[in-house]
Amino acid sequence: MSGREEKEMTRSEHLFQEAVKHIPGGVNSPVRAFGSIGSTPRFISHAKGAYLYDEDGRSYIDFVGSWGPMILGHSHKAVTDSVVEACQKGLSFGAATAIEVDMAKLVCEMMPSVEMVRMVNSGTEAVMSAIRAARGYTKRDKIVKFSGCYHGHCDGLLVQAGSGAMTAGVPDSLGVPAGCAKDTLIAKYNDLESVREHFQRCGEEIAAVIVEPVAANMGVVEPVPGFLEGLRQICDTYDALLIFDEVITGFRLGPSGAQGYYGVVPDLTTLGKIIGAGMPVGAYGGRREIMELVAPLGGVYQAGTLSGNPVALAAGMTQLALLKDHPEHYQELNQMGDWFYGQMQQLIQEHRLPCQVNHVGSLGCLFFTQQKVSDYESAKTSDTKKYADYCNYMINQGFYLAPAQFEAMFLSLAHTREMLEKTLQCMERYLQSSS
Ligand SMILES: *Cc1c(COP(=O)(O)O)cnc(C)c1O
């Protein structure tokens, strides 16, 4: 009997069985687990363009894109070639290299608010360091963040932090000392009044407001007109800094990220995901007078043995340079998003389904709720069981969606109209049969 069971097990299931013995939850980042949709993670063997291939030889049109970085599609030849070339020169030197200069120049050119930039190894590190710089510069301790926004897993920001924690149903993390979270003030996304209240109470103690300019870790929530502008004004009034966490939006909505897209200029910006093209790269930067406080120039200490790694930067640099040289790619991506999510919206209206589609450009999300989603509260009204059912269906049919309700869908330049039409047809089959 056990022999028969083993034969029926897929390779992914077998790998997962082994994985859970040695890795907490079988995965190296919780968002990869399929726990919230009640199935087994697909183990991916390789990817090309818009397609993922799993260990069982099945293929999927990919809507996760490594959670954003793969904006050109997987295994883009120019990117992988640059990595191979860099590898052959040595993996790391722990000393200054030319590509770091090129990369810094490129980031500053693409994002004019970034006058100086420091490379790190992840989005979490970028945020952690930007906050330290903001506190160092203002000599204040408190930070305002929004419920449902995620800024990585550093202690002080794991408070009402969106997708990962939301999905697990755990609002905060164990192991975060109360002291670490006490300087984190929570406001409501798209609600300036909730921000003003904090400032009226203790504005002179607030170092910075940190925000995802498009929230993409509680599903996708667009800032209402005036919201980002209002944050800029409040920060200016109280001499606090405005930090845009553009780890997802940076180089996705346009060559200068959400700040260019919405025309609101932050003091500091954090970057990740696309900037590394799939390699572990993050960065933070902003106004010169703030960044000049970072070590070894100033007293804000921040370091990294592998920061600015030449192989990782080769990938990121190639991708960014390509995006900069082809601004028409953004038009293409954003139009593709408008069309695709627009079709989704139509589908929902036609079948009178209790769902919402939110999108900004190539970022989008289908919420299983009747309420319009504009913040964490409304996002939370989503029926995660319904999402799980839908998601499992789509994955089984060869469409790889994020295995959790509160995540974005990511389109890439490798997605074609034909692929998206197939996806919509599959969605329609599911939504029709389930309504
Ligand atoms: C992914 C993400 C982070 C964290 O980046 P990591 O590279 O996973 O550490 C921070 N902020 C936002 C907005 C993100 O989406």
The ligand as an ORCA input file, in Angstrom:
! r2SCAN-3c Opt
* xyz 0 1
  C       9.502     42.605     -0.595
  C       9.384     43.881      0.117
  C      10.302     44.255      1.116
  C      11.345     43.322      1.640
  O      12.280     42.965      0.683
  P      13.137     41.624      0.907
  O      14.101     41.641     -0.229
  O      12.162     40.496      0.868
  O      13.800     41.738      2.211
  C      10.208     45.527      1.639
  N       9.260     46.380      1.221
  C       8.354     46.053      0.284
  C       7.357     47.072     -0.157
  C       8.369     44.785     -0.280
  O       7.435     44.445     -1.163
*
